[in-house]
Amino acid sequence: MDVLAFLGSPRKKGNSEVLTLALLEGVRQAGGSPEIIRLCDLKISPCISCGGCDKTGKCIVEDDMIPLYKKIITTDKIIVSSPIFFYGITAQTKAFIDRTQALWNRKRLLQKKGEWIDNPERKGFFISVAATRGARIFEGAILTMKYGYDAMGMQYSGDFLVTGPDKRGDMVKYEQKLVAAKEAGKNFILGHDAHVD
């Protein structure tokens, strides 16, 4: 099973990446074949709200997002990871999610023609790490991701959220979380409840 894994951190080999790689180990063990895409290596412009996708469901901004649309449409499992920046996802991840507006319009247009088919197998998963422990630290990010996955025509099937790690390399000290992430990856592929508190 093909899986897209979008790394949303601008910091390579950072804590959210370490956590994501642990989860992807579980994905592989369960038979998944992940393709890792590092958003900070791509040129993805922010949505400019031009309305270009309103009538066609296709974005007219020519950049590295264009080839990602086909990958998203043809993949049943997507994982997005992002550290928390000021109670939200990173700028790179937000630009990516905002550009799924074209996919939302595609879905809307197909529904209007009676050609949209909901596929319960299409599922999205979110991974995040926050250095601080605010009671509502992940709320904004989760809401954004839920609506992003809806735009992609996917169900938000769960998340793996960790508070505490801050400096690069801190995540490796959280051995139990890394083991649990691997299990969450297996569960995501096998269709079991993947939400982890």
Secondary structure as GFF3:
##gff-version 3
##sequence-region A 1 197
A	DSSP	beta_strand	2	7	.	.	.	ID=ss1
A	DSSP	alpha_helix	15	29	.	.	.	ID=ss2
A	DSSP	beta_strand	33	38	.	.	.	ID=ss3
A	DSSP	three_ten_helix	39	41	.	.	.	ID=ss4
A	DSSP	alpha_helix	66	73	.	.	.	ID=ss5
A	DSSP	beta_strand	77	83	.	.	.	ID=ss6
A	DSSP	alpha_helix	91	98	.	.	.	ID=ss7
A	DSSP	alpha_helix	101	112	.	.	.	ID=ss8
A	DSSP	beta_strand	123	130	.	.	.	ID=ss9
A	DSSP	alpha_helix	139	151	.	.	.	ID=ss10
A	DSSP	beta_strand	155	163	.	.	.	ID=ss11
A	DSSP	three_ten_helix	170	173	.	.	.	ID=ss12
A	DSSP	alpha_helix	175	190	.	.	.	ID=ss13
###
